[in-house]
Amino acid sequence: MGEGETGGVAAAVGATPVLPQQKRRNHPTAVQGTNDNSILSKCSMAQLGYFDDPFLAEMVQRVTRRSPIINRGYYIRAKAVDHIMSAFLQQHADAAPQILSLGAGFDATFFRLKAAGLLPPGSVYFEVDFPTLIQRKTALIHQSSRLSAHLPEAPITSSDALSDLNTPAAQEALTQLREQHLDRAAKKAAANNAAQASDADSASEPDLATLLGHALLYEDYRAVGVDLCKVKQLRLRLQAAGLLPDRPTLVLSECVLTYVGPKPAFAVVKWSAEYLSNAILVNYEQIEPDDAFGHFMQGHFTRIGSALKGIGTYRTPRHHNERMIQAGFTTAEAATMGQFYRFLLSDEERLRVDALEPFDEHEEWQLKCLHYIICVAAKGNNLVNFPRNTLASCLRSVSISAESYLNDAALPPPATPAVTMVAPLGEICASAENVVAGDLQRFGHASLATANGLLLHGGMGGVQHQRQDNVLCFLPTLAGLRLGPIVSGNGARMHHTWTPGAQGQALLCGGRTSPARPCTDAWLHHNTDQWLALSVDNKQLLARWRHTCVFLADSTQGYLLIGGQTASRERPSPRSCDDPVVWVTLDVPNATAKVETLAVTSAPGASRHSAGLARHSHCCAALADASAVIYGGLDETGHILSDVLRVQRASDSATLVVQKLQFQPALPPRFGHKVSADVATATMLINHSVAAVEDQVYITCGGGNCFSFGTHFNQHMLHVSATDLLAVSRPSVPITTSHTLTEGAFAVRLTERQPFLVRDCAFGVATASWTAEHLSSLVGDREVSVHVGEDCNMDFTTRNFRPMYLRSMGKNFRKDVSNIEQTFPEVAAEFALPSCVPSWIMGEKLFSTALRVSSPGVQLWTHYDVMDNVLCNVRGRKRVVLFPPEQAGNLYLEGSSSRVVDIERPDLEAFPRFATAMAHALELILEPGDMLHIPALWCHNVRALEPCISVNVFWKHLDDAALYASKDLYGNKDVKPAAEALRLAHDAAERLQTLPADHAAFYGAYATALLQPTNP
């Protein structure tokens, strides 16, 4: 089915009536309308050369050109599906495979594959869609000589024509379908009083095509009509059409299952897993409903009568994987289209696509790709590794960054260390001011903070959705900024820069009027709100947009322009600027600007080229020492960059010296900066501008073209206190290695009561040898107790798991603590702690050792332990989220476990304080060979990202061992004084509830104060 774009459908495809607004609630006709939209977009994409499929044009009366972002959206969809399908067909070239396309619509994949000779001998291509749509497609096929040339002259009309239609199972299904047909005919005749009962008994025998929903049947192509919500009918009609359960089968769903709703969709997936013994299921679908783009996307589909019924349940790739496993598939992997585009397409392919037509909607493209996934599930011995093998490149965790060609020797050391520890930011509270005026609805504009207020210039927007040629002025008042007069600008443009310089002057330059027309003029703005047009030499060097511009107060003073995109009449597609570094000096009395290029140099021995600065959509800030720092952006092949560069003009003033700054951990790849969303105000933080006015940071306007769903303009101006912004940083987990950490240093770290991570641990021979096969050979047929959950978010409070997750217990699990030397001695013999761990931990202080084996996706509930422990990650990768002890009041603890089960999608209405806890949480990924120290009382949540094997070692860290509970099997019973205090606190809470509300509040605050630690 389609992805929901509208416009021009009736003329180009025809036959889809418009429904009244009150009836647009996933009416079948409305859902079929998404097919009509989709085929037009596929045709547009193919005609422009994005994807080679000449047969699509046979499905429409005329081809209508779509916008570049829609063409790209359908291109990435076609590439992703073709990638999976090609791998499947190559793997089964000699096995007569089957392909089953659910909700196929007017898709022409069968004809493309057959014409290219890509369908193996004996293969059969099945399609399923509404019966009325199958009738329309049948007519189109018969009308097209190009399509009909790849089919026999006449379709199959009898089940005796082919052996796979004449099997006992197919005949049994046909019998049931005949009985159902005759029963419906009899009931209809009786209800209408149109015939006697005897007439109903003698009703004519329905033909095969009618029984299969107006099906079109050939030896290698079979289109069957059925509503996917009717799974029983789906099973019977496909069985009667010859879908064999033992053939290798690819089941394809492109934007289909989400329309039918979670329960029917799950039933379809479950039927696929049960009926087919050797199969993969490929599902392309929308995700992430909760951000601004997601809300806008959902609203669009609801308006056109095709609501996304499944997105609320299957919100993330993980949720899609879980559905596949729960339905009966053995393995499942999912990748966003952002991952597919970044990691699987070659640089050459991305450059080819960039050259097809002018395109400049990079942030919107990224958001579109992040909101669509392809999920691949598999079952059957020869397909179990298929999902990971086909998506391996997409699922890798390494960050893409620019080539590391710079080092630190070219510049004197900066004021701050070259290696900087970076901590993630917590919650930032942004206040919103409602500014819905049409003039403020714009994006791609520039902003400037002056003594007179905040100025906005240009951008795309307004009632007519066009580039703007005016200046908005926001004046400071006691209540904040208010919109003042709107004055004329100096030419409509977007993605330009407006940079403050000396003496209240600001340079405006660059920008574009269209993706093929850059601006080459420059203007100087005075704080008196006057504009001075500058005469520019080498003005072609200013022909750029999405660049940065900073004022450097060095010996000559001027403006440094870095990066950007450009285009020309001869080369209309946007590309990186040939001269990425430009220096501009002004002669204000003569109203001239001198523009010259700067050479780029790095340290001796590094490769000398300027590719590291040939970027766009990055950010750049000037420093007090006349240098500047650059972060992120996109390179010419579309890679998102994560490097941070410090640049400064050399003493000869003709050279820019570049130094690469190192951060630990590395900063994330980013472009367009702040590509995120504020759900409360439906603010889409792309294509906005940021300006500092005194101690407030203002985020103005923004939005963009949301794929095929329409254009979104932000309706609010956000402002953030700079003080709050700087106050929300939190420390990261210290990292060391087992080779550099001594036993004494380890013991000192334990006294600090903070988590720390030790890398490069061998754990004896375990890291090298513990595979599933090896452990099976060690353990043999021993029976163990494991948790298998319907939900991967395991909850100890409600125990939502049933016998997927193994946690070893004592020999007598009712009386003994876990000790792997007793329960799994063969396994324990191969495991050892690193030499940096003090020997007393495994000696007199030892409490327990626990073996943990987990399937991918399993999340262990948030909880705390009353003893220190180390988590030794032997195999696989885990994500660990740690909460400091002072956040206990925000975690909604019940016993030692939190009531917030899914920390990735917490119910903040039910648990509002949990947002504060997450703002202070520490997060890290454990790799094989990592050992994490988790101090007692640090609540933690662990999710296996891959199949994982780990060992937990717990020890009694308190000097007074008598404080610990005597009957504690898991190390989660509170120490005795605390347990008694908690009992009394519960009792006190119950007593206070018997008082009037004001009294309860007073004494509750009083009691809370008594519990606070006091200074001696």
C-alpha positions, 0 to 999 in steps of 0.5 A, spaced: 500 500 500 501 507 499 505 512 504 499 517 504 501 522 499 495 526 496 493 530 489 492 528 482 490 521 483 483 520 480 486 523 473 492 519 473 489 512 476 482 513 476 476 509 479 477 511 487 471 515 489 472 521 495 469 519 501 465 524 506 469 526 512 465 522 517 466 516 513 473 516 513 475 511 518 479 506 515 474 505 510 476 499 505 476 504 499 480 509 503 485 504 504 485 502 497 486 510 495 493 509 498 495 504 493 493 509 488 497 515 491 503 510 492 503 507 484 503 515 482 509 516 486 513 510 484 512 511 477 515 518 478 521 515 482 522 510 476 521 515 471 527 520 473 532 514 474 532 513 481 530 505 481 529 501 474 522 499 474 519 500 467 513 496 468 510 501 473 508 506 468 503 501 465 499 501 471 497 509 470 494 513 465 499 518 465 506 519 470 505 525 474 512 528 477 512 528 485 517 532 489 524 530 490 523 528 497 517 524 495 521 521 490 527 519 495 522 516 500 519 511 495 526 510 492 529 508 499 523 503 500 524 500 493 532 499 494 530 496 501 525 491 499 529 489 493 536 488 497 532 483 501 528 480 495 534 479 491 538 476 497 532 471 498 532 469 490 539 468 490 539 464 496 534 459 493 536 459 485 535 452 485 529 451 490 523 454 486 521 459 491 515 462 493 513 470 494 507 472 497 506 480 497 500 482 502 496 488 500 500 488 493 496 494 490 498 496 483 506 493 484 509 491 478 515 487 481 513 480 478 513 483 471 520 486 473 523 480 476 521 476 470 523 480 465 530 481 468 530 473 469 531 474 476 525 469 478 528 462 479 525 456 475 519 453 478 518 459 482 511 462 484 509 470 485 503 471 489 499 477 490 493 479 495 489 485 496 482 487 496 477 483 491 475 490 487 483 492 487 484 485 484 479 486 479 482 493 477 489 490 476 487 485 472 483 490 467 490 494 467 494 487 466 490 485 460 490 492 457 497 492 457 501 489 451 507 490 455 505 486 461 501 481 458 507 479 454 510 476 460 504 471 461 500 466 458 495 468 453 489 465 458 489 465 465 488 458 469 480 457 470 480 450 473 484 447 479 486 441 475 490 445 471 496 445 475 499 440 480 500 445 486 492 447 485 490 439 485 493 437 492 489 434 497 490 441 502 488 445 496 482 441 494 480 441 501 480 449 501 476 449 495 471 445 498 470 449 504 470 456 499 464 453 495 460 451 501 461 458 504 459 461 497 453 457 496 451 458 504 452 466 502 448 465 496 442 461 499 442 466 505 442 472 500 436 469 496 432 467 502 433 474 505 431 477 499 425 472 498 428 472 491 428 464 490 425 458 493 430 454 497 430 449 492 433 454 487 438 456 492 440 448 492 441 448 485 445 455 485 450 455 479 457 452 481 462 458 482 468 459 478 475 458 481 476 466 480 470 468 483 472 463 489 478 466 490 476 473 490 476 475 483 483 472 482 487 472 476 491 465 476 497 463 472 502 458 473 508 463 476 503 469 477 497 469 482 493 475 484 488 473 490 482 477 492 481 477 500 481 482 506 487 481 510 483 482 516 479 476 515 485 471 516 481 465 515 479 467 508 486 469 507 489 462 509 483 458 505 484 462 498 491 462 498 491 454 500 486 453 494 491 458 490 497 453 491 501 456 496 505 450 499 507 450 506 514 447 505 517 451 499 522 457 501 517 463 501 518 470 502 512 474 505 512 481 503 508 487 507 509 494 505 505 499 509 500 494 509 499 491 516 499 498 520 492 499 517 489 493 519 490 494 526 494 490 531 490 484 532 489 482 525 496 484 523 498 479 529 494 474 526 497 474 519 504 474 522 502 468 526 499 465 520 505 466 516 509 463 521 505 457 523 503 455 515 510 456 512 516 452 515 521 455 511 520 463 510 522 470 511 517 476 513 519 482 510 515 488 513 516 496 511 512 500 516 512 507 520 514 507 527 516 513 532 509 516 533 510 520 539 515 526 536 512 532 532 513 528 525 510 522 528 504 526 530 504 530 524 504 523 520 499 520 524 494 526 523 495 526 515 493 518 515 487 519 519 485 525 515 485 521 509 481 515 512 487 511 513 489 511 520 495 508 522 492 503 527 498 499 529 503 504 530 501 505 537 503 498 539 509 497 534 512 504 536 520 502 535 524 497 531 524 493 538 517 492 538 517 490 531 522 484 532 518 482 538 512 481 534 515 477 530 518 472 535 512 472 539 508 470 533 513 464 531 519 466 527 525 464 530 529 470 528 528 478 527 532 484 525 529 491 524 533 497 521 531 504 520 531 507 513 536 512 516 541 506 517 539 503 511 541 509 507 547 511 511 550 504 512 548 499 506 548 504 500 555 505 497 558 513 496 557 512 489 550 510 489 548 516 494 552 521 489 548 518 483 542 519 486 544 526 488 545 528 481 538 526 479 534 532 481 536 538 485 534 536 492 535 541 499 531 537 504 536 534 508 533 534 515 526 532 513 529 526 509 533 524 515 526 525 519 522 521 514 528 515 514 528 515 522 520 514 521 520 508 517 523 501 518 524 494 514 523 488 519 526 481 517 523 475 520 525 468 519 524 461 520 527 454 518 534 451 518 537 455 512 534 462 513 535 463 521 541 467 520 538 471 514 535 477 517 542 479 520 546 477 514 542 481 510 542 487 515 548 486 518 551 493 515 545 497 517 546 494 524 553 496 526 554 500 532 560 504 529 559 512 528 560 515 522 565 520 522 570 524 517 576 521 515 581 522 521 587 526 517 588 531 522 592 531 529 594 536 534 601 538 532 599 544 527 597 549 533 599 551 540 595 547 545 588 550 546 586 553 552 582 547 554 585 540 553 585 536 547 581 530 550 575 532 553 570 528 557 563 529 555 557 528 559 550 527 556 545 533 557 539 531 562 532 534 561 532 542 559 526 545 560 524 550 555 518 555 555 514 556 549 511 562 547 505 562 542 506 566 536 502 563 531 502 569 526 503 567 519 509 571 518 512 567 523 511 561 520 518 560 517 524 555 516 531 556 513 531 563 516 537 567 519 536 570 526 541 576 529 541 578 536 542 586 537 541 591 542 534 593 540 532 585 540 531 579 536 531 580 528 529 574 523 530 574 516 528 570 510 526 563 510 521 559 507 514 560 509 508 565 510 501 563 507 503 562 500 509 557 503 514 561 499 521 564 500 520 571 505 523 578 504 522 581 510 525 582 517 521 580 523 523 584 530 522 582 537 522 587 542 524 585 549 519 587 554 518 585 562 514 579 559 519 577 554 519 578 547 514 581 543 513 581 535 514 588 533 514 592 526 515 587 520 520 591 515 522 589 508 529 585 507 534 585 501 531 579 497 528 573 499 532 567 500 533 561 505 539 557 509 543 564 509 548 567 514 547 573 518 553 574 522 555 580 528 561 583 527 564 589 530 561 596 532 554 593 531 555 591 524 552 584 521 554 581 515 548 577 511 551 573 505 549 567 501 543 563 501 539 560 495 532 562 492 532 555 489 536 548 490 539 550 483 540 558 484 545 560 490 545 568 492 552 571 491 550 578 494 552 581 500 549 586 505 551 590 511 546 591 517 547 596 522 544 597 529 540 603 526 536 598 522 539 600 516 542 596 510 548 597 506 549 593 499 556 591 498 560 591 492 563 584 492 569 581 488 569 574 487 562 574 488 562 566 486 565 565 492 559 567 496 555 562 492 553 558 497 548 556 502 548 551 509 555 554 510 557 557 517 560 564 518 563 567 524 567 573 525 574 573 527 577 579 531 584 577 529 590 582 526 586 584 520 579 582 523 574 579 518 569 573 517 570 566 516 566 562 511 566 555 512 563 549 507 556 550 504 553 547 498 553 551 491 550 550 484 550 553 477 546 553 471 551 548 468 551 543 474 544 545 477 544 539 482 547 541 489 554 539 491 559 541 496 563 548 494 569 547 491 573 552 495 570 550 502 574 556 506 573 563 504 575 569 508 571 576 507 574 583 509 570 589 509 571 596 507 565 600 510 566 607 507 567 604 500 562 599 501 566 593 498 567 586 500 574 583 499 573 575 498 579 570 498 580 563 499 584 560 504 589 554 503 588 549 509 593 545 512 594 540 518 600 537 521 606 534 518 605 527 515 597 528 515 594 528 508 593 535 506 586 536 503 580 540 504 575 534 504 574 535 512 571 542 511 567 540 505 561 539 509 554 543 510 549 543 515 554 544 520 555 549 526 561 553 527 562 558 533 568 563 534 572 563 540 575 569 544 582 567 541 580 568 534 579 561 533 573 557 531 570 550 533 566 546 527 562 540 529 558 535 525 555 536 518 554 532 512 559 531 507 559 530 500 556 523 500 551 524 505 555 521 511 553 525 517 559 527 521 561 527 528 568 530 528 570 537 532 575 541 529 578 547 531 581 552 526 585 558 526 588 563 521 596 562 521 601 568 521 601 569 514 593 570 514 593 566 507 592 559 511 587 556 515 590 551 520 586 545 522 586 541 529 582 535 530 579 535 538 578 529 541 572 527 546 571 522 550 566 519 549 566 521 542 560 526 540 554 523 536 554 524 528 549 530 527 547 535 522 542 540 521 543 540 529 538 539 534 534 534 529 529 532 535 522 534 537 518 537 543 512 533 543 508 538 548 508 543 543 509 539 537 515 543 535 519 540 530 527 542 531 529 542 524 531 548 520 530 553 526 535 558 528 538 559 535 540 566 538 542 568 545 539 575 548 542 576 555 541 570 559 536 567 554 537 562 548 531 563 543 529 557 538 525 561 533 521 558 528 523 552 524 519 546 521 519 543 514 516 539 509 514 532 512 515 527 506 508 526 503 504 529 509 504 536 508 508 542 511 509 543 518 511 550 521 512 551 528 507 555 532 511 557 538 518 560 540 522 556 545 526 560 550 531 556 555 535 559 560 542 559 559 543 558 567 539 551 566 542 549 560 549 549 563 546 546 570 544 539 567 550 536 565 552 530 569 558 525 570 559 519 565 562 513 568 569 512 568 573 507 564 579 504 565 582 497 562 584 491 566 591 492 564 592 498 567 588 497 573 592 495 579 588 491 585 590 497 590 587 502 585 581 497 584 580 497 592 580 505 592 575 506 587 570 501 591 570 506 596 568 512 592 561 508 591 561 510 584 560 505 578 566 504 574 567 500 567 573 496 566 575 494 559 579 488 555 578 483 561 579 476 558 575 472 564 579 466 564 578 463 557 571 464 557 571 470 552 574 466 547 570 460 548 563 461 551 559 460 544 552 456 545 555 450 542 561 450 547 556 451 553 551 446 551 557 441 550 559 443 557 552 442 561 549 437 557 542 435 558 541 438 565 535 441 566 535 449 568 529 454 569 529 460 565 524 465 564 520 466 557 516 472 556 510 475 552 513 482 553 521 483 553 520 488 558 521 483 564 517 486 571 519 482 577 513 486 581 508 483 577 512 477 574 510 478 567 514 472 565 513 465 564 519 459 563 528 466 554 532 469 560 536 464 565 539 466 571 542 461 575 540 459 582 543 455 588 543 447 588 537 447 592 533 454 589 529 454 595 535 455 600 541 456 597 544 462 593 547 462 586 554 459 586 556 457 579 561 452 582 556 448 584 551 448 579 555 449 573 562 447 575 564 445 568 562 452 566 565 456 572 572 452 571 573 456 565 571 463 568 576 467 572 576 475 574 581 479 572 587 480 576 585 487 578 580 484 582 582 484 590 582 476 592 578 477 598 572 479 593 572 471 591 574 469 598 571 471 605 566 477 602 563 473 597 556 472 597 554 469 590 556 468 583 550 468 578 550 466 570 546 470 566 544 468 559 539 472 555 536 473 548 536 479 544 531 484 546 530 482 553 530 488 559 531 486 566 527 490 570 529 496 574 532 494 581 537 495 586 541 490 590 544 491 597 551 488 595 556 491 591 557 487 585 561 486 578 557 485 572 562 481 567 560 481 560 563 475 556 559 475 550 554 479 546 552 487 548 548 490 553 545 497 555 546 498 562 542 504 565 544 506 572 540 511 577 544 514 583 541 513 589 539 520 591 534 518 585 530 513 589 524 517 590 523 518 583 523 511 581 517 509 584 520 503 588 516 497 590 520 493 594 527 493 591 524 494 584 521 500 580 514 500 578 516 503 571 517 497 567 519 500 560 524 505 561 524 507 554 517 509 553 515 510 560 508 512 562 509 519 565 502 521 566 502 515 571 510 516 573 511 523 572 517 524 577 521 518 573 523 524 568 527 527 573 530 520 574 532 519 567 535 526 567 540 524 572 541 517 569 548 514 566 547 510 560 553 505 557 554 499 552 557 493 555 561 490 550 564 483 550 570 483 555 567 489 559 566 489 567 562 494 570 562 495 578 555 497 580 555 499 587 549 497 592 543 501 592 544 504 585 538 502 581 540 499 574 536 497 568 539 492 563 537 490 556 541 485 552 542 488 545 544 481 542 544 474 545 548 475 551 552 471 556 555 474 563 557 473 570 555 477 576 559 476 582 556 479 589 560 480 595 558 483 602 561 490 602 559 492 609 564 491 614 558 489 619 556 482 616 550 482 621 547 488 618 545 483 612 538 479 612 540 472 614 535 469 609 537 472 602 537 468 596 538 474 591 542 480 595 535 484 594 533 484 601 534 490 605 539 491 611 536 490 617 535 497 620 533 499 613 528 494 613 525 496 619 525 503 618 521 502 611 516 498 615 515 503 620 515 508 614 509 504 611 505 504 617 506 512 618 504 513 611 498 509 613 496 513 619 497 520 616 492 518 611 487 518 616 488 525 618 485 531 614 489 533 608 492 539 610 494 535 617 497 529 613 501 534 608 504 538 614 506 532 618 508 528 612 513 534 611 515 534 618 517 526 618 521 527 611 525 532 614 526 528 620 529 523 615 534 527 612 541 527 614 544 532 619 550 535 619 554 533 626 
